[in-house]
């Protein structure tokens, strides 16, 4: 008999994660399984096997996983499945440390949710705030944002609020906090519902992340497949030589 998520969460990855199964076995609905198939996701990754069933039970999650481990799917699929069950605009917020990561996450949400009509908006610095305000006025299902620019809109964009939010994701939380976004994260936590689901993903469990976990999560399940200095199995590494003027 398989151990429950609470029992497996504290074990070593090899002991905690069974042989990879299908997304359907994890409880993912057929339409989203088809979307995974179209993306070429044949077998769930370790973090997906650990996190998705727990998230589908409605639990908060602390996921310890590196970039490239499949963690976007680990939080996107449960959010999209919940959105299917109770359709609502401004349903989920994903906070990221960088613009680049925000766009990557948005692409995955759009790809996974295209067949069910999901719309996402990226709210990051370096882009015209007026066009972002117009995008927010259309009330997308999912907002992927860097904390600083999101706070700008919460404070200055008329009619925009997240009072009906159902899901909060903090991706690469250690990097968010290392980039001194603590004040912005606190402001965001104050204006979103306490009655929500929260997923916190981090490569490392720093003191700042632990403090954030205590402030933002309720009785979370720890899904750990990360070791601090480990390189992701699927990561391809290259040296690229380029002229100085292009650096």
CORPE-V644968 format. One record per residue. N is the residue number from 1. PHI is phi in whole degrees, 0 to 359 (none if undefined). PSI is psi in radians with two decimals (none if undefined). BURIAL is 1 if it has 16 or more other C-alpha atoms within 10 Angstrom, else 0. Layout:
n	phi	psi	burial
N	PHI	PSI	BURIAL
N	PHI	PSI	BURIAL
This chain:
n	phi	psi	burial
1	none	2.33	0
2	289	2.49	0
3	287	2.62	0
4	287	2.93	0
5	300	-0.64	1
6	294	-0.63	0
7	288	-0.64	0
8	278	-0.38	1
9	300	-0.61	1
10	271	-0.04	0
11	279	2.91	0
12	296	2.59	0
13	308	-0.72	1
14	296	-0.65	0
15	280	-0.56	0
16	281	-0.58	1
17	258	2.17	1
18	285	3.14	0
19	305	2.43	0
20	305	2.43	0
21	241	-3.05	0
22	276	2.85	0
23	297	-0.57	1
24	298	-0.69	0
25	298	-0.48	0
26	280	-0.14	1
27	103	0.12	1
28	285	2.36	1
29	292	2.74	1
30	304	-0.78	0
31	297	-0.60	0
32	281	-0.55	1
33	299	-0.70	1
34	296	-0.70	1
35	297	-0.71	1
36	299	-0.76	1
37	300	-0.74	0
38	293	-0.49	0
39	278	-0.10	0
40	85	0.24	0
41	274	1.64	1
42	275	-0.74	0
43	233	2.34	0
44	296	2.56	1
45	281	3.01	1
46	303	-0.83	1
47	294	-0.58	1
48	292	-0.71	1
49	298	-0.69	1
50	287	-0.82	1
51	271	-0.66	1
52	299	-0.85	1
53	299	-0.65	1
54	294	-0.79	1
55	297	-0.68	1
56	292	-0.33	1
57	279	-0.08	0
58	88	0.34	0
59	268	2.67	1
60	285	2.66	1
61	227	2.42	1
62	250	1.99	1
63	252	2.07	1
64	262	1.82	1
65	202	2.51	1
66	278	2.89	1
67	300	2.40	1
68	92	0.06	0
69	268	-0.03	1
70	90	0.33	1
71	290	-0.47	1
72	300	-0.77	1
73	297	-0.57	1
74	295	-0.54	1
75	257	-0.49	1
76	291	-0.73	1
77	296	-0.82	1
78	297	-0.63	1
79	295	-0.81	1
80	295	-0.63	1
81	293	-0.71	1
82	294	-0.64	1
83	295	-0.65	1
84	299	-0.70	1
85	286	-0.66	0
86	225	1.42	0
87	301	2.33	0
88	198	2.48	1
89	284	2.78	1
90	48	0.91	1
91	275	-0.70	1
92	221	2.55	1
93	237	2.25	1
94	245	2.08	1
95	263	2.32	1
96	228	2.77	1
97	282	-0.44	1
98	226	2.75	1
99	300	-0.79	1
100	301	-0.79	0
101	295	-0.66	1
102	301	-0.78	1
103	292	-0.65	1
104	298	-0.78	0
105	295	-0.72	1
106	301	-0.74	1
107	301	-0.71	0
108	290	-0.70	1
109	299	-0.77	1
110	296	-0.72	1
111	292	-0.80	0
112	291	-0.58	1
113	259	0.08	1
114	299	-0.68	0
115	286	-0.25	0
116	248	0.19	0
117	74	0.58	0
118	278	2.37	1
119	243	2.33	1
120	236	2.73	1
121	228	2.40	1
122	261	2.20	1
123	239	1.70	1
124	223	2.90	1
125	291	2.87	1
126	83	0.07	0
127	233	2.53	0
128	307	2.20	0
129	290	-0.53	1
130	295	-0.77	0
131	295	-0.59	0
132	293	-0.70	1
133	300	-0.71	1
134	295	-0.70	0
135	296	-0.70	1
136	292	-0.58	1
137	296	-0.44	0
138	281	-0.09	0
139	54	1.27	1
140	294	2.86	1
141	287	-0.67	1
142	230	2.32	1
143	249	2.26	1
144	245	2.11	1
145	216	2.69	1
146	272	2.54	1
147	301	-0.73	1
148	300	-0.88	1
149	292	-0.61	1
150	297	-0.74	1
151	299	-0.70	1
152	307	-0.82	0
153	288	-0.67	1
154	298	-0.60	1
155	273	-0.50	0
156	239	-0.28	0
157	269	1.97	1
158	298	2.32	0
159	84	-0.11	0
160	264	2.19	0
161	209	2.92	1
162	240	0.60	1
163	289	-0.27	0
164	255	0.16	0
165	302	2.41	1
166	252	-0.48	1
167	226	2.37	1
168	239	2.26	1
169	241	2.30	1
170	247	1.82	1
171	264	2.41	1
172	53	0.91	1
173	301	-0.60	1
174	298	-0.69	1
175	288	-0.66	1
176	304	-0.80	1
177	285	-0.60	1
178	294	-0.40	0
179	269	0.29	0
180	61	0.71	0
181	264	0.25	1
182	302	-0.77	1
183	299	-0.77	0
184	295	-0.73	1
185	298	-0.73	1
186	300	-0.75	0
187	298	-0.73	0
188	295	-0.76	1
189	299	-0.52	0
190	286	-0.39	0
191	248	0.15	0
192	248	2.76	1
193	298	2.50	0
194	288	-0.53	0
195	275	1.44	0
196	211	2.98	1
197	259	2.43	1
198	232	2.26	1
199	242	2.14	1
200	245	2.12	1
201	244	2.38	1
202	206	2.55	1
203	283	-0.52	1
204	227	2.67	1
205	257	1.46	1
206	276	2.97	0
207	298	-0.65	0
208	296	-0.70	0
209	294	-0.71	1
210	298	-0.71	0
211	296	-0.76	0
212	296	-0.69	1
213	301	-0.78	1
214	295	-0.61	0
215	282	-0.55	0
216	248	-0.36	1
217	247	2.61	1
218	247	2.02	1
219	44	0.98	0
220	284	2.74	1
221	261	2.30	1
222	270	2.17	1
223	244	1.71	1
224	250	2.06	1
225	229	0.42	1
226	245	2.40	1
227	240	2.45	0
228	308	-0.75	0
229	248	0.40	0
230	275	2.44	0
231	270	2.40	0
232	300	2.41	0
233	305	-0.72	0
234	274	-0.07	0
235	292	2.27	0
236	260	2.20	0
237	245	2.36	0
238	224	2.64	0
239	265	2.29	0
240	236	2.11	0
241	268	2.16	0
242	228	2.62	0
243	300	2.59	0
244	307	-0.69	0
245	294	-0.27	0
246	261	-0.02	0
247	286	none	0
